[in-house]
């Protein structure tokens, strides 16, 4: 019996009590799905629900009386072994071994679909993350968003949402001018501008631009006497090359985007003017001091914002306004933007913009703020990259620990928490290394499958779920049953780290089950000894092994991490 099936049994018990007049409850108040969860203490049963406390007042009775009514009806449901009432009216439900064990077969048969749900179905979500300026390699903060953002996209899709992964390509503004001036200085063998970019990559890009220009029969940009022309020649090719490197690094990290949106296009297409005019028609735009303003204070902002400056140029927020509207007009029901720790001030003004368009802040627009990542090696902070000059880059991290360890370690923490990553630990094969611990559990399940084939244990030859009656098996089955709920919660809360923490708990439960002993002290083996006959016990335990294997693989897949067969 799955949690969904138990939930359905509870709903049916309520509905039947209403139908026969035993329960004076409006039929419309009977929930289609009753929430069940694992009790914190194993001795309290397999599942618990507080539905009696939730509905008693509406039914004109007390919670314990309603719990007793439900307990009596549930006792007649096949697969339910025992129903206990705790406290004021909590229901603790214990399944019989056969009903609980059936979950193993359900998971194996569902395969990659197990854990998928429809909690976010019908939503088109635009998820913008990373969006690093094309003025240098992606630094560690952007790497964190790459891991978390792509994992969140996978979790949302597994929960039924249509997700557009979007990268905002900042090719407009002062930072691009600084980048171009830095390239020109490098091409001419001069020191970088005081406000420019350093690092060996600047020289690499300048040299590559020069070589490409010469190959195309054009003069080397550094030889042009017109500084503006030289700078533009370096900018045009340099930004394209730098962004090409960014895309390549992200792709090798397992992250690709559906849309690369160019900031310049907002200004060239008239999107800014369109957005301002839309807000003007809504009555939220006014003129003062020669500038055009958006009255964001009407929507909770601390001050009104200049949209078009007195010189006629668009203010920075104008692009943000136009970009949000563009996403909504492209069909996004919800816009999620992931930003770094220095963007807290951005939230208030953008939520005001959201409201000004008639949308619901924190629903149609959601902004997630990530905190800093600190790297440690040999007990000391890692300060900088040789290539980038003053930051740690995506390639530095991957070179140090590999893609799997980098992605998993960055995705396993809540995004709004500062984290310290020990590079020595992440590169090690120790149980203290979380990604190794989970991947090793998967490789162990795969090893069991290989050995099963050698010993003649075939799942299809038998399945007797009642044989999964050991406490360690009840723990594993209970954990497996929680996976769909964990995925749905990770999607609803925008917290993919919940999947990683779940996998670590499942891996621990599996290792404990694998090493469990019976009352005589003998190990409860999954497979027979070479000279031992194969029984349904071995086949049934193989079903449970393979259910764990499937869920570990599914969960790692949601994090963009491989599930190795051997380690």
C-alpha positions, 0 to 999 in steps of 0.5 A: 500500500502506497501513501497515496492509496492510504490517503485514498482509503482515509478519504473513502472512510470519511465519505462513507461515514458522511453518506450513511449519516454517521458523520454530520459533515458537509460532503464538500468538506471531505478532502480528496486527499488526506495528508499522511506522514511518517511518525518520528518514532518507528514504534508509532506505526508506519503512517500518521495523520491529524485529519480528525483534528482538522475536521472535527469542528466542522463535523460538530464532534470532538477529534478523538471521537472522529478518530475512533470512527475512522479507526473502526472503518480503517480496520476493515481495509485490506493491508491495514494491520492496526490503527491506534489513536494518540493524544487528542485524536492523531491516527497512527496506522500500521500496515501488514508486511505484505501491504507495505512490501508491495511498494517495492514492486510498485517502484521497480515497475514505475521506474524513472517515473517514480517520484514524479507528481503533478503538484505543479502541473499546468504552470509555465515557469520561467527560471532565470539563473546564473546570468553572469556577465560575459566579462569573465569566467563564472565565479563560485557564486554563479557555480552555486546557482548553476547547480541549484538552478538546474536542480530546481528546474528538474524538480519542477519538471518532475512535479509537472511544471513546464520550465524554461531555463533562461540566461540573461546575457548582460551585453549592455552597459558599463561593465561591457565597456570596462571589459572592452577597455581591458582587452584593448590594454592587454592587446597593446601590452599596457596595464589594465585600466584602474576599473578594468578586469584582471586575470590571465583570461583577459590576455587570452581573449585579447590574443584570440580576438587578434588572431581571429581578426587577422585570419579574417583579413582584418587589421589587428584591433590593437593597431587601429589608431582610433581607440573607439574603433579598436575598442569596438572591434575587441568588444564585438568579438571578445564578448562573443568569445567570453560567452562561448567559454561560459556556455562551454563551461556550463555545458560541461557542468551539465547545465544548458539553457532554453533561452539566452536573452540579450539585454541589448534586445530590450532597448533595440526592440522597443520593449522598454518603451512598451513596458513604460507605456503599459505602466503609464496606461495603468496610471503608475507613471509620472513626470518630474524634474525632467525625468519619467518616474514609476510610482513604486511607493504605491506598492510598498517600495521605499521610494519612487524610481526613475525609469527614463532619466532627464537626458532621455536615457533609460535607467537601469530599472527600465530594463528590469521592468521590460524584461519582467513584462517580456517574460510574462508576455511570452507565457510565463505564469511564474517568473523565478529569478535567482540572485546573489547575496548582494541583491537584497535591495532589488526585491522590494522594487521588483515586487512593486513592479510586479504589483504595478503590472497587476500581478501578485508579488511572490507568486507571479514573481519570485526572487531567490537570494543565494549566499556566499560559498567559501572553499577550503583546502588543506584547512586553509581558505582558497583565495583565488584562481590563477586564470581569473585573477581574483575569483574561483571559477567553475573550471577551478572547482570542477578540476578540483573535485569533479562535476558530480561532487561539485554539483551535489555539494552545492545543491545539498544546502539551502540556497540562503545559507553560507556554506564552506566546502572542503575540497579535500573531503569532496575529492575523497572516497569516505562515507563523510563525503556526502556524494560518495556516500550516496553514489556508493549506495547506488553502486552497491545495489548495482553490485547486488544485481550483478551477483544476483544474475550470477547466482540465478536469482531472478526477480520475475520468478517470485515476489512475496512481500509478506517476507519483508517483515524485518524492522530494517525493511520497514524503515527502508520501505517507509523511506522509499514511500516518502520520495514523491512527497519530498520531490513535491515539497522541494518543488513547492518550496523551491528547495532542491536540497531536500532531495539531496538530504533525503538521498543521504537518509535513504543511503543510510537506511539501505546500508543498515538493511544490507548489514542487518542480522536476524535474532540469531545474529546471522546476517540477513543476506539478500542473495544465497550462498553459492551452494544455497538454493534460491528462494522467494526470500532472496527474490523478494529482497532483490525487489527491495534492493532494486527499488532502492536502486531506482529511487537513488538513481531518480533522486541523483538524476534530479540533482544532475548527478550520475548514479555509478554502477561501480566505484 
